[in-house]
């Protein structure tokens, strides 16, 4: 969601999803839970949520996710996949949802999951981290997610060899990607 520019607003997202579905595509929705792009380097909460205590942040995640999911449903779109957070190796909705506080991060993830499933029980919920070639990163992150009760259906990963520190040549990491996928 980029509320500041209006791009990927609820309305624009629904319009794009309807168009994609009309073209015969399956739809995936990715909640960044930010006013701008969220990735491993930035997970800033929406300005409207600043100053909210943790209980209110949980409600914010649930209500916003539910609102967008309902708008999609009302437009006839049932997403095949819905991602709760984008590239979240360090967590999301900082600082409350940082991996430094896994119990809270899991609760925020679960509020997204619950809202998605309340509207669209068949949609598969994705949790997504980057560096798809790094098995230890995935094992650590998803072991923590599991031990803290984070709910999800699918593991999502990104793999951008160009951005791997000191290893922009994909031939140096592609086998590790394959091993991690397996």
N, C-alpha and C positions, 0 to 999 in steps of 0.2 A: 504494500500500500504506500503510495507516495502522495499523501494528502496535500503537501505543500504545492505541488505542481498540478494535481488533479489526475495525473497518470496513475493507472491501476487503482483508481477509486472503485468503490463498489459498482457504480453505474457502468464505468468503462470495462471493468472485469466481466460483468454479466453480459454486456454487449459482445465482447470478444468471445466469450464462452458459447454464446448462442450461435455466433457466426461459425465458429470452429465445428460445433456439433452439426450444423446444417451442411457443412462440407464433409461430413462423415468421419470426423476426427473424434477420438476419445479426448476427454478434457482432464487436465490436472490443474488444481489450484494450489498456489504456494503462498501461505500467509507468512509475511516477513515480520509482522508485529512491530512496525517502525514507520515513521513518516517518509523514509527514504530506503534505499537498498540496504539490506542486511547481509553481512557476510562474515567470515571469521575475524575480520579486523574491525567490524562495527556492528553493534547490536543495540543501538540507541532506541529506547522506548518512545512511543509517540508522545509528542508534546502535551496532548490532552490527558495523558496518563501520569505526567510528572507530578510528584508530590502525593500520589496515591499510596496508601498503606498496602501491605501485601494482600490482605483480604480483598481490597478494592481492585487490585491488579488482577487477581484471579477472576473476579467478576467482569472486569474489562475484557480480558481474553475471551471468556465464555460468551459474553454478550456480542462482541464484535464478530467473532467467528460465527455465531448463530445467525446474526443479522445478514451476513454475506451469504451463508449457506441457504438461508430461507429465500433470499432474492434470487439465487441461482435456481432453486427448486420451483419458485413461482414462474420463472421464465422457461421452465421445461428442461433444465440442465441438471443431470445427475453426474457429478464428477467421478471418473473412474478412480482417481487418486486425489488426496488432499494432503499437502505438506504442512505440518505444524512447526513453523520456523524454517529459516533458510540458512544452510551451512552453519550449524550451531556447535562446533567443537568446544567452544568456550561457554556455551549457553546462549540465552536470548533475553531480551528485555532487561538490560543491565541497569543497576547492579543486582537486583533481586534474583534474577534468573541465571546467574552465573554458575558455572560448574563448581565454583568455590562453595556453593550452597546447593548441592544436589537435591536435598529434600524439597526445597522451594522450586527448583527448576522442574522437577518431576511433577509437582502440583500444577505448574503453569502449562506444561505439556498436556497433562491430563484434562485440564479445562478446555483446551483446544480440541482434544480428542473427543471429549464428551459432547461438545457442541456440534462437532461434525457428525457424529453418529446419531445424535438426536434428530437431525434433519435428514441425513443420508446414511442409513446403516450399512448400505452395500459399498460405500466409498472406502477405499483402502487408505489408511492414515500412514504417512511416511514421516520418519525422522531422518534427517539429512545432515551429514557432515562431509567435509572435504578431505582431500589427500587420499583418494581411493586406493592408492598403492600402499598405504601405511596400515598394515594389519594390526600392529600393536595399538595404534590410535583407535581403530574401530573396536577392538576387543575391550580396551579400557573404557571407552565411552559407552558402548552398549552394555557392558557388564555393570557399569554404574547405573545406567538407565533401568536395567532389569532389577537390580538390587534395591532401587528406590521406587519401584512400582510404576515407572513411566509406561504408558500404554501406546502401542503402535502395531501396525500390521506389516510394514515393509521397511527395510533398511534402504535409504537412499544415499548415494555417494556422488561426489564430484571428483574429477581427475583432470587437472590442468598441468601437464608436465612443464609447460613454459614457466610457471610460477614456482616450481619446486626449487628451493634454495640450492644453488650450485648444480642443479641437474635439469636444465631446460630441454635436454635431449630425451625424448620419450623412450628411446631404446634402452636407456639406463634404468627405467622404472616400470616398463610395460609388463614384464613378467611378474613383478610384485603385485600389480593391479589384478592380473589373472588369478594369482594365488589368493588374494584377498576376496575376490568375487566368489571363488570356489569355497 
